[in-house]
């Protein structure tokens, strides 16, 4: 029996279209639905979407309230199993809701340690971007995400509540140098 290939984080590629759309559609069918691909366009030119997501790191054509960010997919073999969005800086909204790293896992890979690995692999990338301490948030009732953050060295700061939020957001800080030295 051979071991499953190792997970890698990498930029989205034009030939990822089928796997990416499958992951996006599966996340949209969850209850509640989850947005796997940001602003995925239904147009047939997936290569244009890939170029658009890659431009976000340089601050080009950033949608709405976004900030410059590095958008990567998590891949095992030929399967897209998740994604991460590493924000290069925080705006007022991300300071309370979102933080520096937003990650997610396809429904078929939940509960398999994929989210923990995605966040772990995101940390050295954050460091390369000059971020030595990052904020990661999750819904108060999202116990699996709380565990992922804590396994990656997240130290709880506080809960953020707002009338627009169905549940408070928990705010955690990760000291990357400390975490990577473990």
C-alpha positions as CSV (number, residue, x, y, z in Angstrom):
1,X,0.0,0.0,0.0
2,X,1.5,3.3,-1.0
3,X,1.3,6.5,1.1
4,X,-0.8,9.4,-0.1
5,X,1.3,12.1,-1.8
6,X,2.4,15.0,0.3
7,X,0.3,18.2,0.3
8,X,1.6,21.3,-1.3
9,X,0.4,24.9,-1.5
10,X,0.8,26.5,-4.9
11,X,-0.7,29.1,-7.1
12,X,-3.8,28.2,-9.1
13,X,-3.0,27.0,-12.6
14,X,-5.1,27.0,-15.8
15,X,-5.1,23.2,-16.0
16,X,-6.6,23.1,-12.5
17,X,-10.0,24.2,-13.8
18,X,-11.9,20.9,-13.4
19,X,-10.5,20.2,-9.9
20,X,-11.1,23.8,-8.8
21,X,-14.6,23.9,-10.0
22,X,-15.4,20.6,-8.3
23,X,-14.0,21.9,-5.1
24,X,-15.9,25.2,-5.4
25,X,-19.2,23.4,-6.2
26,X,-18.8,21.0,-3.3
27,X,-18.2,23.9,-0.9
28,X,-21.2,25.8,-2.2
29,X,-23.4,22.7,-1.4
30,X,-22.4,22.7,2.2
31,X,-24.8,23.8,4.9
32,X,-24.1,26.6,5.4
33,X,-22.5,27.2,2.0
34,X,-18.9,28.2,1.9
35,X,-17.2,30.2,-0.8
36,X,-14.1,28.2,-1.9
37,X,-13.2,30.4,-4.9
38,X,-13.4,34.1,-4.5
39,X,-15.5,35.8,-7.2
40,X,-15.4,32.7,-9.4
41,X,-16.6,33.8,-12.8
42,X,-18.8,31.5,-14.9
43,X,-17.1,32.5,-18.0
44,X,-15.3,29.8,-20.0
45,X,-11.9,31.6,-19.7
46,X,-10.6,30.0,-16.5
47,X,-7.0,31.1,-17.5
48,X,-8.2,34.7,-17.1
49,X,-9.5,33.9,-13.6
50,X,-6.1,32.4,-12.7
51,X,-4.3,35.5,-13.9
52,X,-6.7,37.6,-11.9
53,X,-6.1,35.7,-8.7
54,X,-2.3,35.9,-9.2
55,X,-2.6,39.7,-9.6
56,X,-4.0,40.1,-6.1
57,X,-0.5,39.5,-4.6
58,X,0.7,42.6,-6.4
59,X,-2.5,44.6,-5.5
60,X,-3.9,44.4,-9.0
61,X,-7.7,44.3,-9.5
62,X,-8.5,43.5,-5.9
63,X,-12.2,42.9,-5.4
64,X,-14.2,45.0,-2.9
65,X,-12.8,45.0,0.7
66,X,-9.8,42.7,-0.2
67,X,-6.2,43.7,0.5
68,X,-3.2,42.4,-1.4
69,X,-3.2,38.7,-0.8
70,X,-1.5,35.5,-1.9
71,X,-4.2,33.0,-3.0
72,X,-3.0,29.4,-3.1
73,X,-4.6,26.0,-3.5
74,X,-3.8,23.0,-1.4
75,X,-3.1,20.0,-3.6
76,X,-2.6,16.3,-2.9
77,X,-1.7,14.5,-6.1
78,X,-4.1,15.9,-8.7
79,X,-6.8,16.7,-6.2
80,X,-7.5,20.2,-4.9
81,X,-8.2,19.6,-1.2
82,X,-8.4,23.2,0.1
83,X,-7.1,26.7,-0.3
84,X,-5.5,29.5,1.7
85,X,-5.6,33.3,1.3
86,X,-2.7,35.0,2.9
87,X,-3.4,38.7,3.4
88,X,-0.3,40.9,3.3
89,X,-1.8,43.4,5.6
90,X,-5.0,44.0,7.6
91,X,-7.7,46.6,7.0
92,X,-10.3,47.5,9.7
93,X,-12.6,44.6,8.7
94,X,-9.8,42.0,8.6
95,X,-8.6,43.1,12.0
96,X,-11.8,41.8,13.5
97,X,-13.1,39.3,10.9
98,X,-10.7,37.3,8.8
99,X,-7.2,38.0,9.9
100,X,-4.1,37.4,7.9
101,X,-4.9,33.9,6.8
102,X,-8.2,32.4,5.6
103,X,-8.1,28.7,4.8
104,X,-10.7,26.1,3.9
105,X,-11.0,22.5,3.1
106,X,-13.2,20.7,0.6
107,X,-16.0,18.8,2.3
108,X,-14.6,15.4,1.3
109,X,-11.4,16.1,3.2
110,X,-12.8,17.6,6.4
111,X,-11.6,15.9,9.6
112,X,-8.5,14.5,8.0
113,X,-6.0,17.1,9.3
114,X,-5.9,19.0,6.0
115,X,-6.8,22.3,7.5
116,X,-4.1,22.0,10.1
117,X,-1.6,21.3,7.4
118,X,-2.8,24.2,5.2
119,X,-2.3,26.6,8.1
120,X,1.0,25.1,9.0
121,X,2.3,25.4,5.4
122,X,1.0,29.0,5.2
123,X,3.2,30.1,8.1
124,X,6.6,30.2,6.2
125,X,4.9,32.1,3.4
126,X,3.7,34.7,5.9
127,X,7.2,35.0,7.2
128,X,8.5,35.5,3.6
129,X,6.0,38.3,3.3
130,X,7.5,40.0,6.4
131,X,4.7,38.9,8.7
132,X,6.2,37.5,11.9
133,X,3.0,37.6,13.9
134,X,-0.4,36.9,12.3
135,X,-4.0,37.1,13.3
136,X,-6.3,34.1,12.5
137,X,-10.0,34.2,13.3
138,X,-12.9,31.7,13.4
139,X,-16.5,31.6,14.4
140,X,-17.0,30.9,18.1
141,X,-19.0,27.8,17.4
142,X,-16.5,26.4,14.9
143,X,-14.7,23.9,17.2
144,X,-12.7,22.2,14.4
145,X,-11.2,25.5,13.3
146,X,-10.4,26.5,16.8
147,X,-8.4,23.3,17.2
148,X,-6.6,23.9,13.9
149,X,-5.5,27.4,15.0
150,X,-4.5,26.2,18.5
151,X,-2.5,23.3,17.0
152,X,-0.6,25.9,14.9
153,X,0.3,27.9,18.0
154,X,-2.7,30.3,18.1
155,X,-3.0,32.2,21.3
156,X,-6.5,33.4,22.1
157,X,-6.8,37.2,22.4
158,X,-10.5,37.9,22.5
159,X,-13.9,37.5,20.9
160,X,-15.3,40.1,18.5
161,X,-19.1,40.6,18.4
162,X,-21.1,42.7,16.1
163,X,-24.8,42.9,15.2
164,X,-24.0,41.8,11.7
165,X,-22.4,38.5,12.9
166,X,-24.5,35.5,13.7
167,X,-21.9,34.4,16.3
168,X,-18.8,36.1,17.7
169,X,-15.4,35.8,16.0
170,X,-12.6,34.4,18.1
171,X,-9.3,36.2,17.5
172,X,-6.0,34.3,17.8
173,X,-2.4,35.5,17.3
174,X,0.4,33.2,16.0
175,X,4.0,34.1,16.6
176,X,5.5,32.5,13.5
177,X,9.1,32.4,14.6
178,X,8.2,30.7,17.8
179,X,5.9,28.2,16.0
180,X,8.4,27.3,13.3
181,X,11.1,26.7,15.9
182,X,9.1,23.9,17.6
